[in-house]
């Protein structure tokens, strides 16, 4: 242990309340200090929590149907997400709103 070892500093790091320099110093410290590294693991939920989160982040069937960013287009978004509208002057409805122009015309990024 050294003067960088601090339970409060670990808690602030977990809460995202350190500035960039303090966070960088903490990361370097955790690489070198076994005691603080173990305490950070404990505070963050431990090994079991890490395994549970990792299991939730594994690939699933939905990953296969998601478009890659390069493959996204306004037309893909319109076809997949707009519902028909009773108003013939609009492209369709999205979440209860009539869409009257394509997202490409207003510069929106959907993907």
C-alpha positions as CSV (number, residue, x, y, z in Angstrom):
1,X,0.0,0.0,0.0
2,X,1.0,3.6,-0.5
3,X,-0.4,7.1,-0.2
4,X,-2.7,6.5,-3.3
5,X,-4.6,3.8,-1.5
6,X,-8.0,5.2,-0.4
7,X,-11.3,3.5,0.0
8,X,-13.0,6.9,-0.7
9,X,-11.0,7.3,-3.9
10,X,-12.2,3.9,-5.1
11,X,-15.8,4.7,-4.4
12,X,-15.5,8.1,-6.2
13,X,-14.0,6.2,-9.1
14,X,-16.9,3.8,-9.3
15,X,-19.3,6.6,-9.1
16,X,-17.6,8.5,-12.0
17,X,-16.8,11.5,-9.8
18,X,-13.1,11.8,-10.5
19,X,-11.8,14.2,-13.0
20,X,-9.8,12.8,-16.0
21,X,-6.4,13.2,-14.3
22,X,-7.6,11.5,-11.1
23,X,-9.2,8.7,-13.0
24,X,-6.1,8.1,-15.0
25,X,-4.0,8.0,-11.8
26,X,-6.5,5.6,-10.2
27,X,-6.3,3.3,-13.2
28,X,-2.5,3.2,-13.1
29,X,-2.6,2.7,-9.4
30,X,-5.0,-0.3,-9.7
31,X,-2.6,-1.9,-12.2
32,X,0.1,-1.8,-9.5
33,X,-1.7,-2.3,-6.2
34,X,-3.1,-5.7,-5.6
35,X,-4.9,-4.6,-2.4
36,X,-6.8,-1.7,-4.1
37,X,-7.5,-3.8,-7.1
38,X,-9.1,-6.5,-5.0
39,X,-11.1,-3.8,-3.1
40,X,-12.3,-2.3,-6.3
41,X,-13.4,-5.7,-7.5
42,X,-15.3,-6.2,-4.2
43,X,-16.9,-2.8,-4.4
44,X,-18.0,-3.2,-8.0
45,X,-19.9,-6.5,-7.2
46,X,-17.1,-8.9,-7.3
47,X,-16.3,-11.7,-9.7
48,X,-19.9,-13.1,-9.7
49,X,-21.3,-9.8,-10.8
50,X,-18.7,-9.6,-13.5
51,X,-19.6,-13.1,-14.8
52,X,-23.4,-12.1,-14.8
53,X,-22.7,-8.9,-16.7
54,X,-20.5,-10.7,-19.2
55,X,-23.2,-13.3,-19.8
56,X,-25.7,-10.6,-20.6
57,X,-23.2,-9.0,-23.1
58,X,-22.6,-12.2,-25.1
59,X,-23.8,-12.2,-28.7
60,X,-27.4,-13.3,-29.3
61,X,-29.8,-13.8,-32.2
62,X,-30.6,-10.1,-32.5
63,X,-27.0,-9.3,-33.3
64,X,-27.4,-11.2,-36.6
65,X,-30.2,-8.9,-37.8
66,X,-28.8,-5.6,-36.8
67,X,-27.4,-3.6,-39.7
68,X,-23.8,-2.4,-39.8
69,X,-23.6,1.4,-39.7
70,X,-22.3,1.4,-43.3
71,X,-25.4,-0.5,-44.5
72,X,-27.9,1.9,-42.9
73,X,-29.8,4.3,-45.0
74,X,-32.8,6.5,-44.6
75,X,-34.8,4.2,-46.8
76,X,-34.0,1.3,-44.5
77,X,-35.3,3.3,-41.5
78,X,-38.4,4.4,-43.3
79,X,-39.3,0.9,-44.5
80,X,-38.6,-0.7,-41.1
81,X,-40.1,1.8,-38.7
82,X,-42.9,4.0,-40.2
83,X,-46.5,2.9,-39.9
84,X,-49.1,3.8,-42.5
85,X,-50.8,7.1,-42.1
86,X,-54.4,8.2,-43.1
87,X,-52.9,11.4,-44.5
88,X,-51.7,10.8,-48.1
89,X,-49.4,13.8,-47.9
90,X,-47.0,12.2,-45.4
91,X,-44.5,9.4,-45.6
92,X,-46.0,7.6,-42.6
93,X,-46.3,7.7,-38.8
94,X,-43.6,7.3,-36.2
95,X,-44.7,7.1,-32.6
96,X,-47.9,8.9,-33.2
97,X,-46.3,11.7,-35.3
98,X,-46.8,12.2,-39.0
99,X,-43.4,12.2,-40.9
100,X,-43.6,14.5,-43.9
101,X,-39.9,14.5,-45.0
102,X,-37.2,12.0,-45.1
103,X,-34.5,12.1,-42.4
104,X,-31.8,12.6,-45.0
105,X,-33.4,16.0,-45.9
106,X,-33.0,17.2,-42.3
107,X,-29.7,15.5,-41.6
108,X,-30.8,13.0,-38.9
109,X,-28.7,9.9,-38.3
110,X,-30.8,6.9,-37.5
111,X,-28.2,4.2,-37.5
